[in-house]
């Protein structure tokens, strides 16, 4: 996918701005710094326009031959163009080529758009965690998704 590249510590502020734009529960600078400093355990990709505008990202953790999708975000102005699907498909292929055989994630029960994305990319719903997400308005279940190879 053109414009998609592995992110590094130099991308910290750009990723933080994207995260704040995409999510109400954005992560701290310290969290992002820790993740970006450990590329063996965490792999983050950043999607840029030809003008180098950061418009989307995704982040996986990795342990042995398993990987967990921790975050995927696309700027509001760029949503609805299939970018998340393209990024996820590309990242999965790169991780598979690097030995990953099982993928996992949690998603809010109410996030139907994300669930459709994951299903389109070969993921299956495999369980539920009751009251996993909590905020000022209460709690919400998480659906567990996985994608396993051979």
C-alpha positions as CSV (number, residue, x, y, z in Angstrom):
1,X,0.0,0.0,0.0
2,X,1.5,3.3,-1.1
3,X,2.3,5.7,1.8
4,X,2.2,3.0,4.5
5,X,5.5,2.7,6.4
6,X,6.7,1.5,9.7
7,X,6.6,4.3,12.3
8,X,9.5,5.1,14.5
9,X,10.3,7.3,17.6
10,X,10.6,10.4,15.3
11,X,6.9,10.0,14.5
12,X,5.9,10.3,18.1
13,X,4.1,13.7,17.9
14,X,2.4,12.9,14.6
15,X,1.0,9.6,16.1
16,X,-0.1,11.3,19.3
17,X,-2.0,13.9,17.2
18,X,-3.6,11.2,15.1
19,X,-4.5,9.2,18.2
20,X,-6.1,12.3,19.8
21,X,-8.1,13.0,16.6
22,X,-9.3,9.4,16.2
23,X,-10.1,8.4,19.8
24,X,-11.7,9.9,22.9
25,X,-9.3,7.8,25.1
26,X,-6.1,8.8,23.5
27,X,-2.8,7.4,24.9
28,X,-0.2,9.5,26.7
29,X,3.1,10.5,25.3
30,X,4.9,8.2,27.7
31,X,2.8,5.2,26.4
32,X,3.6,6.0,22.8
33,X,7.2,6.5,23.5
34,X,7.5,3.1,25.2
35,X,5.7,1.4,22.3
36,X,7.8,3.0,19.6
37,X,11.1,2.2,21.5
38,X,10.4,-1.5,21.4
39,X,10.0,-2.5,17.7
40,X,10.6,-6.2,18.4
41,X,7.5,-6.3,20.6
42,X,5.4,-3.5,19.0
43,X,5.0,-2.7,15.3
44,X,3.3,0.5,14.3
45,X,2.5,1.6,10.8
46,X,1.8,5.2,9.7
47,X,-0.1,6.1,6.5
48,X,0.8,9.3,4.8
49,X,-0.4,11.2,1.8
50,X,2.1,12.0,-1.0
51,X,2.4,15.4,0.8
52,X,3.5,13.5,3.9
53,X,0.3,14.3,5.9
54,X,-0.2,11.6,8.5
55,X,-3.8,10.3,8.0
56,X,-4.0,6.9,9.6
57,X,-2.1,4.4,11.7
58,X,-2.3,0.9,13.2
59,X,-0.4,-0.8,16.0
60,X,0.2,-4.5,16.8
61,X,1.9,-6.1,19.7
62,X,3.8,-9.3,19.1
63,X,4.7,-12.3,21.3
64,X,6.4,-15.3,19.6
65,X,4.0,-16.2,16.8
66,X,1.0,-14.3,18.1
67,X,0.0,-10.7,17.4
68,X,-2.7,-8.5,18.9
69,X,-4.2,-5.5,17.2
70,X,-4.0,-2.7,19.8
71,X,-5.1,0.3,17.8
72,X,-6.2,1.3,14.3
73,X,-7.3,4.9,13.5
74,X,-8.1,6.9,10.4
75,X,-8.6,10.7,10.3
76,X,-12.3,11.6,10.0
77,X,-11.8,13.3,6.7
78,X,-10.3,10.2,5.2
79,X,-12.8,7.6,6.5
80,X,-15.0,5.6,4.2
81,X,-12.3,5.1,1.5
82,X,-11.2,1.6,2.6
83,X,-7.9,2.8,4.1
84,X,-8.4,0.8,7.3
85,X,-9.0,-2.4,5.4
86,X,-6.0,-1.8,3.1
87,X,-3.7,-1.0,6.1
88,X,-4.9,-4.0,8.1
89,X,-4.5,-6.4,5.1
90,X,-1.0,-5.1,4.4
91,X,0.1,-5.3,8.0
92,X,-1.3,-8.8,8.4
93,X,0.6,-9.9,5.3
94,X,3.9,-8.4,6.6
95,X,3.4,-10.0,10.1
96,X,2.5,-13.4,8.5
97,X,5.7,-13.2,6.5
98,X,7.5,-12.5,9.7
99,X,6.1,-15.7,11.4
100,X,2.9,-14.6,13.0
101,X,0.2,-17.4,12.9
102,X,-2.5,-16.0,15.3
103,X,-4.0,-12.6,15.5
104,X,-6.2,-11.3,18.3
105,X,-8.1,-8.1,19.3
106,X,-10.9,-6.7,21.5
107,X,-13.6,-4.4,20.1
108,X,-16.5,-2.5,21.7
109,X,-19.8,-4.4,21.3
110,X,-21.3,-1.2,19.8
111,X,-18.5,-0.7,17.2
112,X,-20.3,-2.3,14.3
113,X,-18.1,-0.6,11.7
114,X,-14.9,-2.1,13.2
115,X,-16.5,-5.5,13.5
116,X,-17.4,-5.4,9.8
117,X,-13.8,-4.4,8.9
118,X,-12.4,-7.3,10.9
119,X,-14.7,-9.8,9.4
120,X,-13.8,-8.6,5.9
121,X,-10.2,-9.1,6.7
122,X,-10.7,-12.8,7.8
123,X,-11.2,-12.4,11.5
124,X,-13.9,-14.3,13.5
125,X,-15.7,-13.4,16.7
126,X,-14.6,-15.8,19.3
127,X,-15.9,-14.6,22.6
128,X,-17.0,-11.7,24.9
129,X,-15.6,-9.9,27.9
130,X,-18.4,-8.5,30.0
131,X,-18.0,-4.9,31.1
132,X,-14.5,-4.6,29.6
133,X,-14.7,-1.0,28.6
134,X,-15.8,1.6,31.2
135,X,-16.2,5.3,31.1
136,X,-18.3,8.0,32.8
137,X,-21.5,6.7,31.2
138,X,-21.1,3.1,32.4
139,X,-19.5,0.0,30.9
140,X,-19.6,-2.0,27.7
141,X,-18.7,-5.5,26.7
142,X,-15.8,-6.3,24.4
143,X,-16.1,-8.8,21.6
144,X,-13.0,-10.9,21.1
145,X,-11.9,-11.5,17.5
146,X,-9.2,-13.8,16.2
147,X,-7.6,-14.8,12.9
148,X,-5.5,-18.0,12.9
149,X,-3.5,-19.5,10.1
150,X,-3.0,-23.2,9.4
